Amino acid sequence: MGHSTVYQIVRETCKIISENLMNELMRTPTEEMWKKIANDFFRMWNFPNCIGAMDGKHVTIQAPPNTGSMFFNYKKTFSIVLLALVDAHCNIIAVHVGAYGKSSDGGVFANSSLGKALQSGSLNVPENSTIPNTDIQVPYVIVADEAFPLKNYLMRPYPGNNLDDRKRNFNYRLSRARRISENTFGILTQKFRLYNRRIQACPKHVDYIILATCLLHNFIKKYYSCTYNYVNQQVDFKSRGNTLQNLHLQGGNATTDAFRTREIFTEYFNSEAGSLTWI
């Protein structure tokens, strides 16, 4: 078959996969699902009250015509950003696809439906819970790297290199949990080799291709994995409207409550109750 015929088949197939598998593999998590995710993170990676690890990935594309530097990123390539929230087993909980390559991970998160839903508290995230072996209550949080802002529901590491032992311990514990998002991108790249080369398609079609691979990643883990029987369901952003709609920034980088939450985790990780259990 000719190149144009194959391209049309791939484009239509990815669109159908995205529209039909979304409700099965990317439904809005319930409160019980969030608690299950948090229990898995604590059991496997020793980070309590963690409901996911988040990171962004630049997917290299052919330079779109008449777009200037919109898709040009800091790596000197043209790309679309894939923002993903994953669980302790490398299943994808939520994604945001289609941001310009020039955008930072924090900016993409602030302008995403996921960021707005977390800010408004509409994702069924449970109320504050007690940290194991203590009587201290803290909110459920997402772990991310320093590219993201510090929020009461989003934990990032302490900045800088001149840190005391307690802060370095916190950064280490957060890194253990956060690296799962990078592992997921590695698995995704190995399963779907198109991520190893420049995708030659217009941005709106690349969005469907990326979303289809994320859904198929969950599909494969659900139906062909013998290791894990539990698969987290994804947020159905399609029913919430256009996921690529730009939203206003959600305030500053941090609040007093966010700093206090990070300090509570720091003290916990440096206490006997929160000492690291090697697995």
ABEGO torsion letter per residue (X at the ends): XBAAAAAAAAAAAAAAAAAAAAAAAABBBBAAAAAAAAAAAAAAAGBBGBAEBBBBBBBBBBBBBGAEAAABBAAGBBBBBBBBBBBAAGBBABBBBGBBAABBAAAAAAABAAAAAAAAGAAGBBBBBBBBGBABBBBBBBBBBAABBBBAABBBBBBEABBBAAAAAAAAAAAAAAAAAAAAAAAAAAABAAAABBBBBBAAAAAAAAAAAAAAAAAAAAAABAABABBBBBBBAAAAEBAABBBBBBEBABBAAAAAAAAAAAAAAABAAABBBBX
